[in-house]
Each structure stands twice: as structure tokens, then as C-alpha cells.
Amino acid sequence: MTRESRIRKKVLGWYENCDHGMSSCAIAWHCAGVGWPENYTPCDPSDFLRCYRLLQAVPELRRRLGRMRKVSAAWGRVVDHWDELEELLREEIANPNSNAPKLFKRMHELRL
């Protein structure tokens, strides 16, 4: 089995067994080389959390996240600020009563 087929198999396992949305599917399919007809970006903390969980489930895609820059300008902003957004997410999900207002504000500032 090739490296690409192993990654695709992991992506399919994630898709079948995890909570996902349109933006996490966009990452999964574009970064796994399958292609995806839509370019949805994460529009709120819940969307971003699903993208984050995808990269936890299939860490090989993290190294390929830069491919999303070709999808749209908005995805370019997501990629350029991924570490910052991820840090805000981790900070805010540590509080189970939080609805991630800092992350939501920053995503709004980036026009995601």
C-alpha cells in the first residue's frame, strides 16, 4: 500500500467515524489529493474544531495544509493564521462552558 493510499484510507475512516462539516471535508479531500467541488472555510469555532480534529485524526494532512491556499483567498487566510486560531481554540476549549468568543472574534476579523 502506498503512502497516498494509506492517507486516503485514514481520511475515509475519519469521514465514516467522526463529526465532520463542509470545511473539514474540504481539507480532507483537497489535502488527500481527491479533490472537492466546494471551498467552504470554517465560519465559526465549531467548524474550526472539526477541522482541528481532522488534523488530529490524520496528522499527515497538517503538512499539506498549505495546499488549501490554492482553493480560495479565504482558505489562504485560514492557513496563514492556523497556528494562532488553533491556539485560541485550545485555550477556549479548556473551559467547557466557553463558546469560544475569542476564536469567533478572530475568525470574524479574518473574514472567514
WOCORJO-V766365 format. One record per residue. PSI is psi in whole degrees, -180 to 180 (none if undefined). D_LAST is the distance of its C-alpha to the last C-alpha in whole Angstrom. Layout:
PSI&D_LAST + PSI&D_LAST
This chain:
131&37 + 165&35 + -44&32 + -42&30 + -32&31 + -42&31 + -46&27 + -38&27 + -42&29 + -40&27 + -44&24 + -38&26 + -43&28 + -46&24 + -40&23 + -27&26 + -2&27 + 160&23 + 127&20 + 160&18 + -175&15 + -39&14 + -39&11 + -35&14 + -37&16 + -46&14 + -50&15 + -51&18 + -40&20 + -45&18 + -19&19 + -1&23 + 17&23 + -32&24 + 154&21 + 131&19 + -12&19 + 158&15 + 36&12 + 133&9 + 159&7 + 130&7 + -5&5 + 171&8 + -35&11 + -42&13 + -46&11 + -39&10 + -41&14 + -38&15 + -44&14 + -46&15 + -34&18 + -48&19 + -22&19 + -39&22 + -35&23 + 77&23 + -20&23 + -27&24 + -23&21 + -41&19 + -17&21 + 4&20 + -30&16 + -23&17 + -24&17 + -18&14 + -31&13 + -16&16 + -46&14 + 165&11 + -38&10 + -42&6 + -34&8 + -41&10 + -40&8 + -49&8 + -45&11 + -27&12 + 15&11 + -50&12 + -43&15 + -47&14 + -40&11 + -40&14 + -44&17 + -43&15 + -51&15 + -39&19 + -43&20 + -28&19 + -11&20 + -23&23 + 106&23 + -16&24 + -1&24 + 144&20 + 23&17 + 56&15 + -34&15 + -44&14 + -45&11 + -45&10 + -46&10 + -39&9 + -39&5 + -42&6 + -35&8 + -3&6 + 49&4 + none&0
